[in-house]
Amino acid sequence: MGHVFTARIEVVVHFNRSALLASVIGIALISAGGVGAWKYSTTRARTKLQQARESISRDLNESLPMGSTVQEVEEFMTKHRMVHAPMERSTTYEDAHDGAATFIEARTLDRIDALLFSCTIFVRFEFDANSRLKRYSQQPACSNPW
C-alpha cells in the first residue's frame, strides 16, 4: 500500500504597519482630492452656466422684442458669437397651431467646461408668417467634452 503525503504550506507575510497605514491614508487623500476637485469643477461650471443663461436672457429681453425682424435676430446671434442652421419651415402641429411658421436654432460658441461635461447655450427663435419674431426659448446643451 502506498502512503499518502500531505503538505501544508504556510505563507507568512511580513509587513510594516506604518507603511500600510501611510498607503491607506495616501489613497484616501487622493480619492478625497479627486472628489473635491470634481465637486468644485461642477459647482463652478453650474454657476458659470447660470450666469451665461441669465446674460443671454437679459440681452434677449432688451435687444429682441417680439416682432423683431430676421435680420435683427441674425445681428443678435452674430453679437453673441452664435452659430446657427439656416431658417427652417415649421412642420409640427404645435408650431402650426401656435402660429410659428419658421424657426432658427442657434447655439453659443463659447463653451462652459467642467471635468465630465461641456455646455453651450441653445436658443430657438420662432417667427410668424410675416418673418417676425414670435417667441424664443433657450436651454443649456451639455455633452461629454471628449
C-alpha positions in Angstrom: 0.0 0.0 0.0 1.1 3.4 -0.8 1.4 6.2 1.7 -0.4 9.5 1.2 1.6 12.5 1.9 0.0 15.8 2.6 1.9 19.0 2.7 1.0 22.2 4.3 2.4 25.4 3.0 2.3 28.4 5.2 2.8 31.8 3.7 4.0 34.3 6.1 3.7 37.9 5.1 5.7 40.4 7.0 4.6 44.0 6.6 5.4 47.3 8.1 2.3 48.6 9.7 3.3 52.2 9.4 3.9 51.8 5.6 0.5 50.1 5.3 -1.2 52.9 7.2 0.6 55.5 5.1 -0.6 53.8 1.9 -4.2 53.7 3.1 -4.1 57.3 4.2 -2.5 58.3 0.8 -5.2 56.5 -1.2 -7.9 58.1 0.9 -6.4 61.6 0.4 -6.1 61.1 -3.3 -9.7 59.9 -3.5 -11.0 62.8 -1.4 -9.0 65.2 -3.5 -10.5 63.9 -6.7 -14.0 64.1 -5.3 -13.3 67.6 -4.1 -11.9 68.7 -7.5 -14.9 67.2 -9.3 -17.4 69.0 -6.9 -15.6 72.3 -7.3 -15.5 72.0 -11.1 -19.1 71.0 -11.3 -20.3 73.8 -9.0 -18.1 76.4 -10.8 -19.5 75.2 -14.2 -23.1 75.3 -13.0 -22.6 78.9 -11.7 -21.0 80.0 -15.0 -23.8 78.3 -17.0 -26.4 80.0 -14.9 -24.7 83.4 -15.4 -24.5 82.8 -19.1 -28.2 81.9 -19.3 -29.1 85.0 -17.3 -26.9 87.2 -19.5 -28.5 85.8 -22.8 -32.0 86.1 -21.3 -31.4 89.7 -20.3 -29.9 90.6 -23.7 -32.8 88.8 -25.5 -35.4 90.7 -23.5 -33.6 94.0 -24.0 -32.5 93.6 -27.7 -35.1 91.5 -29.3 -38.7 92.5 -28.6 -41.4 90.3 -30.1 -41.9 91.4 -33.7 -38.2 91.8 -34.4 -37.1 91.0 -37.9 -35.0 88.0 -39.0 -32.1 90.5 -39.7 -32.3 91.8 -36.1 -32.2 88.2 -34.8 -29.2 87.4 -37.1 -27.4 90.5 -35.8 -28.1 89.4 -32.2 -26.6 85.9 -33.0 -23.5 87.5 -34.5 -23.0 89.8 -31.5 -23.3 86.8 -29.1 -21.0 84.5 -31.2 -23.7 82.1 -32.0 -23.7 79.5 -34.8 -27.0 78.6 -36.4 -28.6 76.5 -39.0 -30.5 78.1 -41.9 -34.1 79.1 -41.3 -36.4 76.2 -41.4 -40.1 75.9 -42.0 -42.1 74.6 -39.0 -43.7 71.2 -39.6 -45.0 70.2 -36.2 -48.7 70.6 -35.2 -47.7 72.6 -32.1 -45.8 75.2 -34.2 -48.5 75.5 -36.8 -51.2 75.7 -34.1 -49.2 78.4 -32.2 -48.6 80.4 -35.4 -44.9 79.7 -35.7 -44.2 79.4 -39.5 -40.4 79.3 -39.4 -37.6 78.9 -36.9 -33.8 79.3 -36.4 -31.9 77.1 -34.0 -28.6 78.5 -32.7 -26.0 77.8 -30.0 -23.2 79.8 -28.5 -19.7 79.1 -29.5 -18.4 79.9 -26.0 -18.2 76.6 -24.1 -18.5 76.2 -20.3 -16.3 73.2 -19.4 -16.3 71.0 -16.3 -14.5 67.8 -15.6 -17.2 65.5 -17.1 -19.2 67.7 -19.3 -19.1 70.8 -21.6 -22.1 73.1 -22.2 -23.3 75.8 -24.6 -26.5 77.8 -24.6 -29.0 76.6 -27.2 -31.6 79.1 -28.4 -34.6 78.6 -30.7 -36.1 81.7 -32.4 -39.6 81.2 -33.9 -41.1 83.5 -36.5 -44.7 84.1 -37.7 -45.8 84.1 -41.3 -44.5 87.6 -41.8 -41.0 86.6 -40.6 -41.4 88.5 -37.4 -40.1 87.1 -34.1 -43.0 85.4 -32.3 -41.1 83.8 -29.4 -37.8 82.3 -28.4 -36.6 79.7 -25.9 -33.2 78.9 -24.5 -31.7 76.0 -22.6 -28.3 74.6 -21.9 -26.9 71.9 -24.3 -24.4 69.8 -22.5 -22.2 66.9 -23.6 -19.1 65.0 -22.8 -16.0 67.2 -23.5 -14.3 64.4 -25.5 
